Amino acid sequence: MFTRASSATLRLSSWLGRSDRPHKLGPRRLLPALLLGIGGFILFYLVVLPQILRFRFRFGMSRYDLGFSGFGPSRTYHSFEEEAPIVEISPAGAQCDQRYTFLAPRGDSVRHPGPMILDAQGELVYKKYNWGTTQDFKVQHFKGEDYVTYWQGDEEDGHGRGSWYMLDSTYTAKYIISPVGILQGDLHDFQITVNDTALLTIYEPIPADLTSIGGPELGWLYEGVVQEIDIATGELLFEWRSSHTYPPETSYEPLGDRGHERTLGYDYFHMNSVDKNDDGHYLVSARHTHTVTCIDSNGKVLWTLGGKYNEFDGSDGATDFKWQHDARWRGPNRITLMDNAAMDFEDPSAVSKGLLLELDIKARKAKVVTVYDHPQHMMAVSQGNVQVLDTGNVLVGWGHSAAFTEFSADGEVVCNTHFGASAYFSFGRTMSYRVFKDKWVGLPDTIPDAAIVGDSVFVSWNGATEVASWALEAWDGDSIANMTFVSIDEVPRSGFETKIPFSAAVTSYFRVAAINANGEVIGRTEVASRGSAPQASFSSDYPWGITFIMIFSLGCLLCGLYCAVFRRLRRHKPDMGLYQLVMPKDGDDSDNEHDLPI
């Protein structure tokens, strides 16, 4: 009969191993540990390490770039339902171009994507929430008037299916452009020429023999199509197709499992920009063939820069660009482009940059004139653009990375703007296909918006650029049938939304008037009552959601560590409670209940 003390002894012996021989780590125990270690290392190397290398931490980062305000910091308003990004501008005293910035933010950290205008200080000017995807938002000129244009539609398989929109100064869509034929417009480019025609990019799936690259004989590829059309009449003026010049084997894009179906074709060319110069020559950029191609008005290829068909000697690296975007004419023998240098994150050392190249067409020589390289060694694996301003400065939009940088003509940074935390740029939480700066006059056909919060009224006017001040007008109290208002206070416009405290003169009905620089009233809010107008909801710029997630995750981690460490220690510590091991008396082999403590 075993005593309780004997039972505890057996449990202790079982935990320690047999007491009559030393504990050994045999092959049965070593092999599982070895396999576990190998599997864990492979999993870490293939899954965890690549994600760690995507972080872009560096010394001297601000709280903004570390993500303390969120991946894509934004603010809300009392009088306007949409959010606007909170930007960070550097260096201190940055000499930014004072024109408006045009971009179309999107990504997981952008609540309502769409076209957006910011002023030079990063304050919101205009925001429109669009369904689907919006890209390539910019100012263009047509028949002597300025329009803001953008593409809108559905993004699918790396390209788009939609139309281009041209909005006048009132933000009214005056033209909606689609390709000629049964084709659908691609998201990559829409350029209005000096002849009031439009250059369009199109992706069309076509049957193709893909055996030369290891694909099916009856396969499918996406062909790049350029169209030039008359905007006013819709007439097709020019068309060029990539498959007539570039076969599938000129691509650097892996085939993978594509090319077997029409809806999942092989995107071998990936055209992302088209431009036209005064000589009538077209410039086409194809990301997946690493080529910039010049085409005449008859569709004949005049020359190819870069890629497997390169015709130029670029000993200084002028032809070494990869996965590029936005090739543009900058004169008869100069072009700019965005050298993305990467299409994924396999090479963490890849650095994206803007390039100004000079070409000697006859001698087929190319050289680098200026490199626009971000001091943070930006890596934009997709998208991006280079804009030459009339001041001589150059604006580079970093596409997949939520930033745009203004350089001097010789490549020095004069203004750097982030609209997302730079430590997480490579994750694409916030991005804009392109970014532009331009002049713009916005005269919306809507009325200003106002909201009462406490003893103040907040007023804004989405898209209005000509408001210099706001005038608070109060009802004089004489006749409610024919109401007369008196201006009792005027305050300068302060950013997108201006706060106007109520004075004692405002007891009931009031309205707010928008005043331009000439002192003229250009718009008024609806009449509101101080006592009965609905109160605007509380707005906050602080990312409470992200803070909650971080605190919750930290709590889970600490709880997990507690359970894993302290419970393990308790398991290894023998716990015999009130029972003690009792050695039997000499000569007494019987189980005596009195040997146990009471």
C-alpha positions in Angstrom: 0.0 0.0 0.0 1.5 3.3 -1.1 1.4 6.3 1.2 0.6 9.8 -0.1 4.3 10.7 0.4 5.2 7.7 -1.8 2.9 8.9 -4.5 4.6 12.3 -4.5 7.9 10.7 -4.7 6.9 8.8 -7.8 5.7 12.0 -9.4 8.9 13.7 -8.6 10.9 10.8 -10.0 8.8 10.8 -13.2 9.6 14.5 -13.7 13.3 14.1 -13.0 13.7 10.8 -14.8 14.9 7.6 -13.4 17.1 8.1 -10.4 19.2 5.0 -10.9 21.0 6.4 -14.0 21.9 9.9 -15.3 19.6 11.7 -17.8 20.7 11.6 -21.4 19.5 13.5 -24.4 19.1 10.7 -26.8 18.5 10.7 -30.6 14.8 10.4 -30.1 14.7 13.8 -28.3 17.4 15.5 -30.4 15.9 14.8 -33.8 12.5 16.5 -33.1 14.3 19.5 -31.7 16.6 19.7 -34.7 13.7 19.4 -37.1 11.8 22.1 -35.2 14.8 24.4 -35.3 15.3 23.9 -39.1 11.6 24.4 -39.8 11.5 27.6 -37.7 14.6 29.0 -39.4 13.2 28.4 -42.8 9.9 29.9 -41.9 11.6 32.9 -40.4 13.9 33.4 -43.4 11.1 33.0 -46.0 8.2 34.7 -44.3 9.3 36.9 -41.3 12.7 38.3 -42.5 11.4 39.7 -45.8 8.7 41.6 -43.9 11.3 42.9 -41.4 13.5 44.1 -44.3 10.6 46.1 -45.7 10.6 48.5 -42.7 12.4 51.7 -43.6 13.7 52.8 -40.2 16.6 55.2 -40.0 18.2 57.5 -37.5 16.6 60.9 -36.7 13.1 59.9 -37.7 10.3 62.1 -36.4 7.3 60.8 -34.4 5.2 61.3 -37.6 7.5 59.0 -39.7 7.6 56.4 -36.9 3.8 56.1 -37.1 2.8 57.7 -33.8 0.0 59.5 -35.6 -0.9 56.5 -37.7 0.2 54.9 -41.0 -1.7 57.6 -42.9 -2.4 60.5 -40.5 -5.6 62.3 -41.2 -7.8 64.9 -39.7 -11.6 65.5 -39.7 -13.7 68.6 -39.8 -16.9 69.9 -38.2 -18.4 71.3 -41.4 -17.1 68.8 -43.9 -17.7 65.0 -43.8 -14.5 63.9 -45.5 -11.0 63.5 -44.0 -7.8 65.2 -45.2 -4.2 64.0 -44.7 -1.9 65.5 -42.1 1.3 66.1 -43.9 4.9 66.6 -42.7 7.1 69.1 -44.6 10.8 69.2 -44.2 13.5 70.5 -43.9 12.8 73.4 -41.5 12.2 76.5 -43.6 11.5 74.5 -46.7 11.1 76.6 -49.8 8.1 74.8 -51.3 6.5 75.9 -54.6 3.4 77.9 -53.6 1.1 76.4 -56.2 -1.5 73.8 -55.4 -0.7 70.1 -55.1 -2.8 67.6 -57.0 -2.9 63.9 -55.9 -5.3 61.0 -55.4 -4.4 59.1 -52.2 -5.6 55.6 -51.8 -4.6 52.5 -49.8 -5.7 50.7 -46.7 -5.1 53.7 -44.5 -7.2 56.0 -46.7 -10.8 55.9 -45.7 -12.3 57.6 -48.7 -10.0 57.6 -51.8 -10.4 60.1 -54.5 -9.0 63.3 -56.1 -7.6 65.9 -53.8 -6.0 69.3 -53.9 -3.7 70.7 -51.1 -2.2 74.1 -50.7 1.5 74.6 -50.2 1.2 74.2 -46.4 -0.6 70.9 -46.8 -4.1 72.2 -46.0 -7.0 70.7 -47.8 -8.5 72.7 -50.7 -10.7 70.1 -52.5 -11.7 66.5 -51.8 -14.0 64.2 -53.7 -14.9 60.7 -52.7 -15.1 58.5 -55.9 -16.3 55.0 -56.3 -13.7 52.5 -57.5 -10.2 53.8 -58.2 -9.1 57.3 -59.1 -5.7 58.0 -60.6 -3.6 60.6 -62.5 -5.3 63.7 -61.0 -3.9 66.9 -62.6 -4.5 70.2 -64.4 -4.6 70.2 -68.2 -5.5 72.8 -70.8 -8.1 72.4 -73.5 -9.2 75.1 -75.9 -7.8 77.9 -73.7 -9.4 76.7 -70.5 -8.1 74.9 -67.5 -9.6 71.5 -66.4 -8.8 69.1 -63.7 -8.6 65.6 -65.2 -8.5 62.1 -63.7 -9.2 58.5 -64.5 -11.9 56.6 -62.6 -12.9 53.0 -62.8 -12.1 49.5 -61.6 -8.6 48.3 -61.2 -8.1 44.7 -62.3 -5.0 42.6 -62.8 -2.6 45.5 -62.8 -4.5 47.7 -65.2 -7.8 49.6 -65.3 -11.2 49.6 -67.0 -12.8 52.9 -66.9 -13.0 56.4 -68.4 -11.3 59.8 -68.1 -13.1 62.8 -66.7 -12.5 66.5 -67.4 -13.9 68.9 -64.8 -14.1 72.7 -65.2 -13.5 75.3 -62.5 -16.9 74.6 -60.9 -15.9 70.9 -60.6 -18.6 69.9 -63.2 -17.7 67.1 -65.5 -17.7 68.6 -69.0 -16.2 65.7 -70.9 -16.0 62.0 -70.2 -13.5 60.3 -72.5 -13.5 56.6 -73.6 -11.4 54.8 -76.2 -12.7 54.3 -79.7 -14.1 50.8 -80.3 -15.1 48.2 -77.7 -12.0 48.9 -75.7 -12.0 50.2 -72.1 -9.7 53.0 -70.9 -6.7 52.1 -68.8 -5.7 53.9 -65.6 -2.1 54.8 -66.5 -2.2 57.9 -68.7 -4.4 60.6 -70.2 -2.6 63.5 -71.9 -4.2 66.4 -73.7 -1.9 67.7 -76.5 -1.4 71.3 -77.7 -3.6 70.4 -80.6 -6.6 69.7 -78.2 -6.4 65.9 -78.8 -6.1 63.2 -76.1 -3.5 60.5 -75.8 -5.0 57.3 -74.2 -3.5 54.1 -72.9 -5.4 50.8 -73.3 -4.8 47.2 -72.3 -6.4 44.7 -74.7 -6.2 40.9 -74.2 -5.3 39.2 -77.5 -4.6 35.5 -78.5 -0.9 34.8 -78.7 1.6 32.0 -79.0 3.6 32.0 -75.8 5.7 28.9 -76.4 8.8 31.1 -76.8 8.7 31.9 -73.0 7.4 28.5 -71.8 3.7 29.2 -72.1 0.8 27.7 -74.1 0.7 27.8 -77.8 -2.9 29.1 -77.6 -2.4 31.7 -74.9 -3.3 35.2 -74.0 -1.3 38.4 -73.4 -2.2 42.0 -72.6 -1.3 44.2 -75.5 -0.5 47.8 -75.0 -2.5 50.1 -77.3 -2.0 53.9 -77.8 -4.9 55.9 -79.2 -5.0 59.6 -80.1 -8.5 61.0 -80.4 -10.2 64.3 -81.1 -11.8 65.3 -77.7 -14.6 67.3 -79.3 -15.7 64.8 -81.9 -14.4 61.5 -80.6 -12.7 60.7 -83.9 -9.8 58.3 -83.8 -6.6 60.0 -85.2 -3.9 57.5 -84.4 -3.4 54.0 -83.0 -0.3 51.9 -82.2 -0.1 48.4 -80.8 2.9 46.9 -78.9 2.7 43.4 -80.3 3.6 44.7 -83.8 7.1 45.6 -82.5 7.7 43.8 -79.2 7.2 40.0 -79.0 6.6 38.3 -75.6 10.3 37.3 -75.1 11.3 41.0 -74.8 9.6 41.1 -71.4 11.3 40.9 -68.0 8.1 40.0 -66.3 7.9 36.3 -65.2 5.2 34.4 -66.9 4.1 32.5 -63.8 0.7 30.9 -64.2 -0.6 33.6 -66.5 -1.5 33.4 -70.2 -3.9 30.5 -70.1 -7.1 32.6 -69.9 -8.4 35.7 -71.5 -9.1 37.3 -68.1 -5.7 36.4 -66.7 -3.4 37.3 -69.6 0.3 37.7 -69.6 1.1 41.4 -68.9 4.3 41.4 -70.9 4.5 45.1 -71.9 2.7 47.1 -69.2 2.5 50.5 -70.9 2.3 53.3 -68.3 2.8 56.6 -70.2 2.5 58.2 -73.6 3.7 61.6 -74.7 3.9 63.6 -77.9 6.4 66.4 -78.9 6.2 69.2 -81.4 7.5 67.0 -84.2 4.6 64.6 -83.8 6.7 61.9 -82.3 5.2 59.7 -79.6 7.1 58.6 -76.5 5.9 55.3 -74.9 7.1 53.9 -71.6 6.7 50.1 -71.0 7.5 49.0 -67.5 7.9 45.2 -68.1 10.2 45.5 -71.1 12.3 48.4 -69.5 11.9 50.4 -72.7 11.2 53.9 -73.8 10.1 53.9 -77.4 9.9 56.7 -80.0 7.2 56.3 -82.7 6.5 58.5 -85.6 3.0 59.6 -86.8 2.8 56.5 -89.1 3.4 54.1 -86.2 7.0 53.3 -87.2 9.4 52.8 -84.3 12.2 55.3 -84.7 14.3 54.1 -81.7 14.3 52.2 -78.5 16.0 53.2 -75.3 16.6 50.5 -72.7 15.6 46.9 -72.5 16.5 44.0 -74.7 16.1 46.1 -77.9 18.2 49.0 -76.6 19.9 51.0 -79.4 21.8 53.5 -77.3 25.2 53.5 -75.6 24.7 54.7 -72.1 28.1 54.1 -70.4 27.1 56.2 -67.4 24.0 54.1 -66.6 21.6 56.1 -68.8 20.1 52.9 -70.2 20.1 50.9 -67.0 16.7 52.0 -65.7 14.3 49.2 -64.7 10.5 49.0 -64.1 10.3 52.7 -65.0 7.3 55.1 -65.2 6.3 58.4 -66.7 8.7 59.0 -69.6 8.2 62.6 -70.9 9.7 64.8 -73.6 11.7 67.8 -72.2 12.8 69.2 -75.5 13.9 67.7 -78.8 16.6 65.6 -77.3 15.9 65.4 -73.5 13.5 63.2 -71.6 12.6 62.6 -67.9 11.5 59.4 -66.3 10.9 57.7 -63.0 13.4 54.9 -62.5 11.6 52.7 -60.0 14.6 50.2 -60.1 12.5 47.5 -58.5 9.1 45.8 -58.9 9.1 44.0 -55.6 11.1 43.9 -52.3 13.5 41.1 -53.1 16.4 43.5 -53.3 16.2 45.9 -50.3 19.2 47.9 -51.7 17.3 49.1 -54.8 16.8 52.9 -54.9 14.2 54.7 -57.0 15.1 58.0 -58.5 14.0 60.6 -61.1 16.2 61.0 -64.1 16.9 63.7 -66.7 18.5 62.1 -69.8 20.0 63.7 -72.9 20.0 61.8 -76.1 22.1 62.1 -79.2 19.7 60.5 -81.6 22.0 60.3 -84.6 25.0 58.9 -82.7 22.7 56.7 -80.5 24.3 57.9 -77.3 22.5 58.6 -74.0 23.8 60.3 -70.9 22.5 61.2 -67.4 22.1 65.0 -67.0 20.6 65.0 -63.4 19.6 62.4 -60.9 16.8 63.3 -58.5 17.6 61.0 -55.6 15.7 61.1 -52.3 18.1 61.4 -49.3 16.1 58.6 -47.6 17.0 56.3 -50.5 13.3 55.9 -51.4 12.2 52.6 -52.9 9.0 53.0 -54.9 8.2 49.5 -56.3 5.5 51.0 -58.5 4.0 54.2 -59.8 5.6 57.7 -59.5 6.3 60.6 -61.8 8.6 63.5 -62.6 7.3 67.0 -63.3 9.5 69.9 -64.5 8.1 73.1 -63.1 8.4 76.4 -65.0 10.7 77.7 -62.2 13.3 75.1 -63.2 12.7 73.0 -60.1 11.6 69.4 -60.5 8.8 67.6 -58.5 9.1 63.9 -58.0 6.1 61.9 -56.8 7.2 58.6 -55.2 4.1 56.6 -56.2 3.9 53.6 -53.9 5.5 55.6 -51.2 3.4 58.4 -49.7 5.7 61.3 -50.4 6.6 63.9 -53.0 9.8 65.9 -53.2 10.7 69.2 -54.9 14.3 69.4 -56.1 16.3 72.3 -57.5 17.4 72.1 -61.1 20.7 70.5 -60.1 19.1 67.9 -57.9 19.2 69.4 -54.4 16.2 68.8 -52.1 14.3 72.1 -51.4 11.0 70.7 -50.1 10.1 67.2 -49.0 6.5 66.3 -48.1 5.2 63.1 -46.5 1.5 62.2 -46.3 2.2 58.9 -44.6 4.6 57.5 -42.1 7.8 56.8 -44.0 8.9 53.8 -41.8 6.0 51.8 -43.5 6.2 53.2 -47.0 7.0 49.9 -48.6 3.7 48.4 -47.2 1.6 50.7 -49.4 -0.8 51.8 -46.7 -1.0 55.2 -48.3 0.0 56.0 -51.9 -0.8 58.2 -54.9 -0.1 57.1 -58.4 1.2 60.6 -59.4 1.6 64.0 -57.7 1.6 67.4 -59.6 1.8 71.1 -58.8 0.0 73.7 -60.8 -2.1 76.9 -60.7 -5.8 76.5 -60.3 -8.9 78.6 -59.7 -11.8 76.7 -58.1 -15.2 78.3 -58.2 -17.6 75.5 -57.0 -21.2 75.8 -57.9 -22.2 74.6 -54.4 -22.6 76.8 -51.3 -20.3 77.0 -48.3 -20.9 74.6 -45.4 -21.3 75.5 -41.7 -21.6 73.7 -38.4 -22.2 75.0 -34.9 -20.0 73.7 -32.1 -20.5 75.3 -28.7 -20.2 79.1 -29.0 -18.6 79.1 -32.5 -19.5 78.3 -36.0 -17.1 76.4 -38.3 -17.3 77.2 -42.0 -15.6 75.7 -45.1 -16.2 75.6 -48.9 -14.9 72.5 -50.6 -12.9 73.4 -53.7 -13.1 77.2 -53.4 -9.7 78.9 -53.9 -10.7 82.5 -53.9 -12.0 82.9 -50.4 -9.9 85.5 -48.5 -12.1 85.9 -45.4 -15.4 85.0 -43.9 -18.1 87.5 -42.7 -20.6 86.5 -39.9 -23.9 88.1 -40.7 -26.7 88.3 -38.1 -30.4 88.8 -38.7 -31.5 92.4 -37.7 -34.7 91.0 -36.1 -37.1 93.2 -38.1 -39.0 91.0 -40.5 -38.9 87.2 -40.8 -40.7 87.3 -44.1 -38.1 89.5 -45.7 -35.0 88.9 -43.6 -32.2 91.4 -43.6 -28.7 90.5 -42.3 -26.0 92.8 -41.0 -22.3 91.9 -41.0 -21.0 91.9 -37.5 -17.6 90.2 -37.7 -15.1 89.3 -40.4 -12.2 86.9 -39.9 -9.5 85.8 -42.3 -9.8 82.4 -43.9 -7.7 80.0 -41.8 -7.0 76.8 -43.7 -9.8 74.6 -45.1 -12.1 75.2 -42.1 -12.3 78.5 -40.2 -13.6 79.0 -36.7 -15.7 82.1 -36.0 -16.8 82.7 -32.4 -20.3 84.0 -31.9 -20.7 87.5 -30.5 -23.5 88.8 -28.4 -25.2 90.2 -31.5 -26.0 86.7 -32.8 -29.0 85.7 -30.8 -31.0 83.7 -33.4 -30.6 83.5 -37.2 -27.3 84.1 -38.9 -25.3 83.1 -42.1 -21.7 83.3 -43.2 -20.5 85.0 -46.3 -17.4 84.2 -48.3 -15.4 87.3 -49.2 -12.7 87.3 -52.0 -9.5 89.5 -52.1 -11.5 92.4 -53.7 -14.0 92.5 -50.8 -16.7 90.9 -52.9 -19.2 88.3 -51.6 -18.8 85.2 -53.7 -21.0 82.8 -51.7 -23.0 82.4 -48.6 -24.1 79.5 -46.3 -27.7 78.7 -45.7 -29.4 80.6 -43.0 -29.1 78.8 -39.6 -30.3 79.4 -36.1 -27.9 79.5 -33.3 -30.4 77.9 -30.9 -31.8 75.1 -33.1 -29.0 74.2 -35.6 -27.7 70.7 -35.2 -24.4 70.4 -33.3 -21.5 69.0 -35.3 -20.0 65.8 -33.9 -16.7 65.9 -32.1 -13.7 65.5 -34.4 -10.3 64.4 -33.4 -7.0 64.0 -35.2 -5.7 61.4 -32.8 -5.6 57.8 -34.1 -7.5 56.1 -31.2 -8.0 53.0 -33.3 -4.3 52.4 -33.8 -3.6 53.2 -30.2 -6.2 50.6 -29.0 -4.7 48.0 -31.3 -1.2 48.6 -30.0 -2.2 48.5 -26.3 -4.3 45.4 -26.9 -1.5 43.6 -28.8 1.0 44.5 -26.0 -1.4 43.2 -23.4 -1.8 39.9 -25.3 2.0 39.6 -25.6 2.6 40.1 -21.9 -0.1 37.7 -21.0 1.4 35.1 -23.4 4.8 35.6 -21.9 3.4 35.2 -18.4 1.6 32.0 -19.3 4.6 30.6 -21.1 7.3 31.4 -18.5 5.7 31.4 -15.1 3.4 28.4 -15.7 6.4 26.5 -17.0 8.4 27.3 -13.9 5.5 26.3 -11.7 5.3 23.0 -13.6 8.9 22.2 -12.9 8.7 23.1 -9.2 7.5 20.1 -7.2 4.4 20.9 -5.2 3.7 18.4 -2.4 1.4 20.7 -0.4 1.0 19.5 3.2 2.5 16.1 2.4 6.2 15.3 3.1 8.4 12.5 2.2 8.8 10.2 5.2 11.5 7.6 5.4 10.4 4.3 6.9 11.8 3.4 10.3 14.4 0.7 10.5 12.8 -2.7 10.6 9.4 -1.3 9.9 8.2 -2.2 6.4 4.6 -1.6 7.1 2.5 1.3 5.9 1.7 3.2 9.1 -0.9 5.9 8.9 0.8 7.6 11.9 3.8 8.2 9.7 1.8 11.0 8.0 1.4 14.4 9.5 -2.1 15.2 10.9 
